Amino acid sequence: MKAENPTYFAMSRFAVAPMIDWTDRHCRFFHRKMTKHALLYTEMVVADAIIHGDRARLLDDQTAGPVALQLGGSDPDKLAKAVELAAPWPYGEINLNVGCPSDRVQSGTFGACLMKDPKLVGNCVAAMKSATGLPVTVKCRLGVDDQDTGPALDALAAAVWAAGADGLWVHARKAWLQGLSPKENREVPPLDYDRVYRLKRENPSRFIGLNGGLEDLNHALEAMSQDGISLDGVMLGRAAYQTPGILRHADRLFFDDPRPAIGWEELIAAMADYAAAHIHSGGRLHHVTRHMIGLFQGVAGARAWRQILSSEAAKPGAGPEVLLAAFGAVKPALATKREMEPV
Ligand SMILES: Cc1cc2nc3c(=O)[nH]c(=O)nc-3n(C[C@H](O)[C@H](O)[C@H](O)COP(=O)(O)O)c2cc1C
């Protein structure tokens, strides 16, 4: 069956999930150095913050390539306004958060609790679509609390398609709105990928992406298809953040880009330059290097790497030479590793 939006489908095969406090602009810059093609999501930005807050700070982005801005909100007019106000920044997609279960988010009546109100989600998407020519997508759960994930996900999906959404990313577990912390809500409710395959089987022309519990690139690649059903994209959250080196192989595995993965020296040099510029403009080394701590897991010297980045790099006045010194701790071991070997 013909895809509704073939361009969006092609560029969204592999994504790094929106993660508050993690996928900030420094993190996205770092990830982009390792993958030219992956779709990178921002942290969730609340529509009200864009309307009333410091937009230049909230929306600043120097990441090349496909980046999606995730919004939180449930007021269609405010979401439309936020989308309009974000237009000068170089985002290629706008996404609505219908999956985040934190108390702060629930008290604003958005995030995962919107799973209970598909009609409102449809109104939000329609308003966002009317405010931009960019693709508008939704990220949701299978359901919340005692909802039956059969009708709950079908109703949400039907509402977003009817409103003109270009894609639906499904974190393949329920959220329990009472009694679990956001962290537990990413671990305790069981994963159910079959529910997502079923949604795709019943909506073959729609972009449907899978998120939740994908542990590495091979796992993600395998999870993209089952019993003749192929999903359109996979989204990694914690694995991409905690073991970011895996992103160096995403372009080859998901986008048929034959170019070799960026070399470690080139990566660290680029990040040192970026950190120097950030420090020059008043920032701290740690703002950049905190996202790099998991880079060399499993490599001899990784402990020293982590230790230097966690302590030395966080000290006031620390400069890019601290990053280079930390790299010195793992460099000998890296020299003996084969290039294709994922770290
Ligand atoms: C620290 C952290 C912050 C998160 N913030 C957001 C967010 O802002 N918006 C959102 O839709 N999901 C958020 N999530 C959920 C992730 O996008 C993702 O759905 C979840 O981690 C499951 O994917 P994973 O198993 O690959 O990590 C967050 C997850 C983490 C770990």
The ligand as a Tripos MOL2 file, in Angstrom:
@<TRIPOS>MOLECULE
LIG
   31    33     1     0     0
SMALL
NO_CHARGES

@<TRIPOS>ATOM
      1 C1         15.2420   10.9840   31.2510 C.3       1 LIG1
      2 C2         14.0540   10.7390   30.3540 C.ar      1 LIG1
      3 C3         13.2650   11.7980   29.9650 C.ar      1 LIG1
      4 C4         12.1650   11.5850   29.1200 C.ar      1 LIG1
      5 N1         11.4550   12.6680   28.6610 N.ar      1 LIG1
      6 C5         10.4920   12.4880   27.7180 C.ar      1 LIG1
      7 C6          9.8810   13.5800   27.0610 C.ar      1 LIG1
      8 O1         10.2300   14.7510   27.2650 O.2       1 LIG1
      9 N2          8.8960   13.3260   26.1620 N.ar      1 LIG1
     10 C7          8.5140   12.0390   25.8600 C.ar      1 LIG1
     11 O2          7.6300   11.8580   25.0180 O.2       1 LIG1
     12 N3          9.0910   10.9830   26.4490 N.ar      1 LIG1
     13 C8         10.0820   11.1720   27.3310 C.ar      1 LIG1
     14 N4         10.7470   10.0940   27.8540 N.ar      1 LIG1
     15 C9         10.3780    8.7340   27.3970 C.3       1 LIG1
     16 C10        11.2470    8.3310   26.1920 C.3       1 LIG1
     17 O3         11.0130    9.1980   25.0910 O.3       1 LIG1
     18 C11        10.9190    6.9000   25.7680 C.3       1 LIG1
     19 O4          9.5750    6.8300   25.3660 O.3       1 LIG1
     20 C12        11.1560    5.8930   26.8970 C.3       1 LIG1
     21 O5         12.3910    6.1070   27.5350 O.3       1 LIG1
     22 C13        11.1020    4.4550   26.3490 C.3       1 LIG1
     23 O6         12.0920    4.2590   25.3690 O.3       1 LIG1
     24 P1         13.4720    3.4870   25.7190 P.3       1 LIG1
     25 O7         13.0760    2.1720   26.3530 O.co2     1 LIG1
     26 O8         14.1610    3.3130   24.3930 O.co2     1 LIG1
     27 O9         14.2200    4.3400   26.6770 O.co2     1 LIG1
     28 C14        11.8310   10.2750   28.6900 C.ar      1 LIG1
     29 C15        12.6530    9.2050   29.0940 C.ar      1 LIG1
     30 C16        13.7590    9.4300   29.9060 C.ar      1 LIG1
     31 C17        14.6510    8.2490   30.2860 C.3       1 LIG1
@<TRIPOS>BOND
     1     1     2 1
     2     2     3 ar
     3     2    30 ar
     4     3     4 ar
     5     4     5 ar
     6     4    28 ar
     7     5     6 ar
     8     6     7 ar
     9     6    13 1
    10     7     8 2
    11     7     9 ar
    12     9    10 ar
    13    10    11 2
    14    10    12 ar
    15    12    13 ar
    16    13    14 ar
    17    14    15 1
    18    14    28 ar
    19    15    16 1
    20    16    17 1
    21    16    18 1
    22    18    19 1
    23    18    20 1
    24    20    21 1
    25    20    22 1
    26    22    23 1
    27    23    24 1
    28    24    25 2
    29    24    26 1
    30    24    27 1
    31    28    29 ar
    32    29    30 ar
    33    30    31 1
@<TRIPOS>SUBSTRUCTURE
     1 LIG1         1 GROUP 0 **** ****
